[in-house]
Amino acid sequence: MNTGLRPFSKKYYGVPVPAGEAATTPEAAEKVAEDLGKEDMVIKAQVLAGGRGKGTFDNGLKGGVKLISSPVEAKIYAEQMLGHKLITKQTGAAGKLCTAVYVVEREFVRREAYLAILLDRTTRGPVIVASSQGGMDIETVAKETPDAIFSTPVDIHTGVTDEIAMKVAEALGFSAAATKEAAETVKKLYKVFKEKDATQVEINPLSETVDRRVLAMDAKLGFDDNASFRQPEVWGWRDTTQEDADEIEAAKYGLNFIKLDGNIGCLVNGAGLAMATMDIIKLYGGEPANFLDCGGGATAEAIRQAFGILLREPKVTAIFVNIFGGIVRCDNIAKGLIATTQEMNITVPIVARLQGTNVEEAQRLINNSGLKIFSFTDLDEAAQKVCQLSKVVSLAREIDVNVSFELPL
């Protein structure tokens, strides 16, 4: 979501933020800078990744955060940022496309702190995490100086009380003159977290300015997609250009898909089984190309769509189908798998491990299909086989030999 700090603005929750606006064209960036009427401003590339300040654009521009002093500079930098990919430590070599810039008044600060409200699975509720050491990688702070991290759970029924807000504010390390405003900011941010069905509201840095004001200088927000039906405005801010196209398409069919760096495509039902599948692939020397959970109600159509997504990745050298037939029957899964391999031009080996309801009938269907699908009931045997076949295809490709597993034989 390329919203700048829009969710915190006066229109919404009154969280204090620097004056500024997001812009999607160089001309709009210039206009924002003109309206600000300041000599000290900042322009920030809006991409969903950290480390922007130290990143590099694909056109050679270094840094996704620049100090500017005029509308002309805002336009010049916007021209160099918009439509280009910013590569940071979090984006990988592919980078992220910059579709907006945030032009904001530069604030001079005396202290930078870290504040986050997160959904804690352990306590099954919100937790507030604060540190006086903001403006840097909080993971590094937690590793090197764990005593600098303050955290407190929040009772979802009582919310952030004045006592909790004040404790958090004191942990931020601000001056006595700014502590009260910091406590109020904590309560406002919690209101954002609760009312907008957020899973993460992270402010880094939350700053105290030289004139003792408290400002949220930068933010990272995450929202519960299960609540999207009651948060149309929030989801209207979504910028799909910042997301992987295959992951977006997979979601349309109820598939939970995350692209990884390996070469063994995985199609599994159930998130836990999907994680176990990736683990056992690595155990036998393979590398998973993806996480793909087609859910407990895997259907023939879901399998077809999943295969389409997996096979668009040229690095895939084998496909591992691992289905536990609890809610769905294995024979129905087998029928869907057979129909999909007959319909699609698949030239990489397929290993299917089916276990559960009607598994014997599923085995019979696959064995009598005339298709080169390696079928197993044992997970270890299946994992070893898919890793072996993947290595064969990988080695062949390395020496420019075409090894294809054509279906049917």
C-alpha positions in Angstrom: 0.0 0.0 0.0 1.6 3.2 -1.2 -0.3 5.5 1.1 2.5 7.5 2.8 1.3 7.9 6.4 -2.3 8.4 5.3 -3.9 6.0 7.9 -2.5 8.1 10.7 -3.6 11.5 9.4 -5.9 13.9 11.1 -8.8 12.6 9.0 -8.4 9.2 10.5 -6.8 8.9 14.0 -4.8 12.1 14.6 -1.4 10.5 15.0 1.1 13.3 14.5 3.1 12.9 11.3 5.3 15.3 9.2 3.4 17.3 6.5 3.6 15.6 3.2 1.7 13.6 0.5 2.3 10.7 -1.8 2.7 11.3 -5.6 2.6 9.0 -8.6 4.0 11.4 -11.2 6.9 13.7 -11.3 4.5 16.7 -11.8 2.5 15.6 -8.8 5.7 15.4 -6.7 6.6 18.9 -7.8 3.2 20.2 -6.8 3.4 18.6 -3.3 6.7 20.3 -2.8 5.3 23.6 -3.9 2.4 23.3 -1.5 4.7 22.4 1.4 6.6 25.6 0.7 9.7 24.5 2.6 13.4 24.5 1.8 14.1 21.4 3.8 12.2 18.4 2.5 12.6 14.6 1.9 11.5 12.5 -1.0 11.1 8.8 -0.4 10.6 5.9 -2.8 7.4 4.0 -1.9 8.2 0.3 -2.2 7.2 -2.4 0.2 10.6 -3.2 1.4 13.1 -2.1 4.1 16.5 -0.6 3.5 15.3 1.9 1.0 17.9 4.6 2.0 20.8 2.2 1.2 19.2 0.7 -1.9 20.1 1.3 -5.6 17.7 1.8 -8.5 18.1 -0.2 -11.7 19.0 3.1 -13.5 22.0 3.6 -11.2 20.5 6.1 -8.8 21.8 5.3 -5.3 19.4 5.7 -2.4 15.6 5.6 -2.2 15.5 8.5 0.3 16.8 11.9 -0.7 17.0 15.3 0.9 15.6 18.0 -1.4 15.3 21.8 -1.2 13.0 22.7 -4.0 10.1 21.6 -6.1 12.4 21.2 -9.1 14.6 18.7 -7.2 11.4 16.8 -6.2 10.5 16.5 -9.8 14.0 15.5 -10.9 14.3 12.7 -8.3 10.7 11.5 -8.9 11.6 11.1 -12.6 14.5 8.9 -11.6 12.6 6.9 -9.1 9.1 6.3 -10.6 8.8 3.4 -12.9 12.2 2.0 -11.9 13.0 -0.9 -9.6 14.7 -0.3 -6.3 17.0 -3.1 -5.1 17.5 -3.4 -1.3 18.6 -6.0 1.1 15.0 -7.1 1.4 13.9 -7.2 -2.2 16.6 -9.5 -3.6 18.2 -8.9 -7.0 14.8 -8.5 -8.7 14.0 -5.3 -6.8 10.6 -3.7 -6.4 9.0 -1.3 -8.8 8.6 2.2 -7.5 5.1 3.3 -8.3 4.9 6.3 -5.9 7.1 8.7 -4.0 6.4 10.4 -0.7 7.3 14.1 -0.5 7.5 15.3 3.1 8.7 18.2 5.2 12.1 17.4 6.8 11.9 17.3 10.6 14.9 17.8 12.8 14.9 15.4 15.7 16.7 15.0 19.0 15.8 11.4 19.6 14.6 8.4 17.5 12.7 5.5 19.1 11.0 2.3 17.9 7.4 1.4 18.6 5.3 -1.5 17.3 2.0 -3.1 18.0 1.9 -6.7 16.9 -0.4 -9.7 17.0 1.3 -12.2 19.3 0.4 -15.8 18.6 1.8 -16.9 22.0 -0.4 -14.7 24.1 -3.2 -14.8 21.5 -3.5 -11.0 21.6 -1.7 -7.7 20.9 1.7 -7.0 22.2 3.4 -3.6 22.3 7.2 -3.5 21.6 9.2 -0.4 22.3 12.8 0.7 22.3 14.7 3.9 22.8 17.0 2.7 20.0 15.0 3.6 16.9 15.9 4.5 13.4 17.7 1.2 12.8 17.2 -2.5 12.3 15.2 -3.6 15.4 16.4 -7.2 14.9 20.0 -6.1 15.4 19.0 -4.2 18.6 17.3 -7.3 19.9 20.3 -9.4 19.2 23.1 -7.1 20.4 21.3 -5.2 23.3 18.2 -7.2 24.2 17.8 -5.1 27.4 16.9 -2.2 25.2 13.7 -3.8 24.1 10.5 -3.3 26.2 7.4 -5.3 25.6 4.0 -5.7 27.2 0.9 -7.7 26.3 -2.4 -5.9 25.9 -5.7 -7.4 27.1 -8.0 -7.2 24.1 -10.9 -6.5 26.3 -9.5 -3.6 28.2 -7.1 -2.2 25.6 -4.3 0.2 26.3 -4.8 1.8 29.7 -3.3 5.1 30.8 -0.8 3.0 32.9 0.3 0.9 30.0 0.6 3.9 27.7 2.8 5.7 30.2 5.0 2.7 30.7 5.6 2.4 27.0 6.2 6.1 26.6 8.8 6.0 29.3 10.5 3.1 27.6 10.9 5.2 24.5 13.4 7.4 26.3 11.9 10.8 25.3 12.3 13.9 27.5 9.8 14.5 30.3 8.2 17.3 28.1 7.4 14.8 25.4 6.3 11.8 27.4 2.7 12.7 27.8 2.3 13.2 24.0 4.1 9.9 23.4 1.6 8.1 25.7 -1.3 9.6 23.8 0.3 8.5 20.5 0.6 5.0 21.8 -3.2 4.9 22.5 -4.0 6.4 19.1 -1.8 3.8 17.4 -3.5 1.0 19.3 -6.9 2.4 18.1 -5.6 2.1 14.5 -4.4 -1.5 15.2 -7.8 -2.6 16.6 -10.3 -0.7 14.4 -8.5 -1.5 11.1 -8.0 -5.2 11.9 -4.2 -4.8 11.7 -1.6 -7.5 12.5 1.3 -5.0 12.6 1.6 -1.3 13.2 5.3 -0.5 13.3 6.7 3.0 13.6 10.4 3.3 13.0 11.4 5.9 13.9 8.9 7.5 16.3 10.8 10.7 16.9 11.0 13.6 19.4 11.8 16.8 17.5 14.0 19.6 18.7 10.9 21.5 19.8 9.7 18.5 21.9 6.9 17.3 19.5 6.3 13.5 18.9 6.1 12.4 15.2 5.6 9.1 13.5 8.3 9.5 10.8 7.9 6.2 9.0 5.5 3.2 9.3 5.0 -0.4 8.2 1.5 -1.7 8.5 0.1 -5.2 8.0 -3.6 -6.2 7.9 -5.5 -9.4 8.4 -6.8 -10.5 5.0 -9.5 -12.5 6.7 -11.1 -9.1 7.7 -10.8 -7.6 4.2 -14.6 -7.9 3.8 -15.1 -5.3 6.5 -12.2 -3.0 5.6 -12.9 -2.0 2.0 -11.1 1.3 2.4 -7.9 -0.3 3.7 -7.9 -2.9 0.9 -8.6 -0.2 -1.6 -5.1 1.2 -0.8 -3.6 -2.1 -1.9 -0.9 -1.8 -4.6 -0.7 -5.1 -6.4 2.4 -3.9 -8.4 4.4 -4.5 -5.2 3.3 -8.1 -5.0 4.3 -11.2 -7.0 1.9 -11.7 -9.9 1.8 -15.5 -9.4 0.9 -15.1 -5.7 -1.9 -12.7 -6.6 -3.3 -15.1 -9.2 -3.0 -18.1 -6.8 -5.1 -16.2 -4.2 -7.9 -15.9 -6.8 -8.3 -19.7 -6.7 -7.9 -20.1 -2.9 -4.3 -21.2 -3.1 -1.7 -20.0 -0.6 1.4 -19.6 -2.7 4.8 -18.1 -1.9 7.6 -18.2 -4.4 11.0 -19.5 -3.2 14.5 -19.9 -4.8 14.6 -23.6 -5.3 13.6 -25.8 -8.3 11.2 -28.5 -6.9 7.6 -27.3 -7.3 5.4 -28.3 -4.4 1.6 -28.8 -4.3 0.4 -29.7 -0.9 -2.9 -29.6 1.1 -2.5 -28.0 4.5 0.0 -25.4 5.7 1.6 -27.8 8.3 2.1 -30.5 5.7 3.4 -28.0 3.2 6.1 -26.9 5.7 7.0 -30.5 6.5 7.2 -31.2 2.7 9.7 -28.4 2.2 11.7 -29.6 5.2 12.0 -33.2 3.9 12.9 -32.0 0.4 15.8 -30.1 1.9 16.7 -33.1 4.1 17.3 -35.2 0.9 19.3 -32.4 -0.8 16.6 -30.7 -2.8 15.4 -27.1 -2.8 11.7 -26.2 -2.8 10.7 -23.7 -5.5 7.6 -22.6 -3.6 5.2 -23.0 -0.7 1.8 -23.9 -2.0 -1.1 -24.9 0.2 -4.2 -25.8 -1.8 -6.2 -26.1 1.4 -8.2 -28.9 3.0 -10.7 -28.9 0.2 -8.3 -29.6 -2.7 -10.3 -30.0 -6.0 -9.4 -30.9 -9.6 -9.7 -27.3 -10.6 -7.4 -26.2 -7.8 -4.8 -28.8 -8.9 -5.0 -27.6 -12.5 -4.5 -23.9 -11.6 -1.7 -24.8 -9.2 0.2 -26.7 -12.0 -0.3 -23.8 -14.3 1.4 -21.5 -11.7 4.2 -23.9 -10.9 5.1 -24.6 -14.6 5.4 -20.9 -15.4 8.7 -20.9 -13.4 11.4 -22.1 -15.8 13.7 -23.2 -12.9 11.3 -26.0 -11.9 12.8 -29.4 -12.6 10.3 -31.6 -10.9 6.9 -31.4 -9.2 6.1 -33.0 -5.8 2.4 -33.5 -5.1 1.8 -34.4 -1.4 -1.8 -34.8 -0.4 -3.3 -36.2 2.7 -6.9 -37.2 1.9 -8.8 -36.4 5.0 -11.5 -34.0 4.0 -11.0 -34.9 0.3 -10.8 -38.4 -1.1 -7.5 -39.5 -2.6 -9.2 -41.0 -5.7 -10.7 -37.6 -6.5 -7.3 -36.0 -6.2 -5.9 -38.7 -8.5 -8.6 -38.0 -11.1 -7.7 -34.3 -11.0 -4.0 -35.0 -11.3 -4.5 -37.3 -14.2 -6.8 -34.9 -16.0 -4.3 -32.1 -15.5 -1.3 -34.0 -16.8 -3.3 -35.1 -19.8 -4.4 -31.6 -20.6 -1.1 -29.8 -20.0 2.2 -30.2 -21.9 4.3 -31.3 -18.9 7.9 -32.3 -19.5 9.2 -32.4 -16.0 8.8 -35.5 -13.7 5.9 -35.6 -11.3 6.0 -37.5 -8.0 2.8 -37.9 -6.2 2.5 -39.1 -2.6 -1.2 -39.7 -1.7 -2.3 -40.9 1.7 -5.7 -41.2 3.4 -9.2 -41.9 2.3 -9.5 -44.2 -0.8 -5.7 -44.3 -1.3 -5.8 -47.8 -2.9 -8.3 -46.6 -5.6 -6.1 -43.5 -6.2 -3.0 -45.7 -6.7 -5.0 -47.9 -9.1 -6.1 -44.9 -11.1 -2.6 -43.5 -11.4 -1.0 -46.8 -12.3 -3.6 -47.5 -15.0 -3.5 -44.0 -16.4 -0.6 -44.6 -18.8 1.0 -41.4 -17.5 4.6 -41.2 -16.1 3.6 -40.2 -12.6 5.7 -41.7 -9.9 3.2 -42.7 -7.2 4.1 -43.4 -3.5 2.3 -43.7 -0.2 5.5 -43.3 1.9 6.7 -39.7 2.3 10.4 -40.5 2.6 10.5 -42.6 -0.5 8.6 -39.9 -2.5 10.9 -37.1 -1.3 14.0 -39.1 -2.2 12.6 -39.8 -5.6 11.6 -36.2 -6.5 15.1 -35.0 -5.3 16.8 -37.6 -7.5 14.7 -36.8 -10.5 15.3 -33.1 -10.0 19.0 -33.5 -10.0 18.9 -35.5 -13.2 17.0 -32.7 -15.0 19.3 -30.0 -13.4 22.5 -31.8 -14.5 21.1 -32.2 -18.0 20.2 -28.6 -18.3 23.7 -27.5 -17.1 25.3 -29.3 -20.1 22.6 -28.2 -22.5 21.1 -31.6 -22.9 17.3 -31.7 -23.1 15.9 -34.4 -20.8 12.1 -34.4 -21.0 9.5 -36.6 -19.3 6.8 -36.6 -21.8 3.3 -37.5 -20.6 1.8 -39.8 -21.7 4.6 -42.2 -22.7 
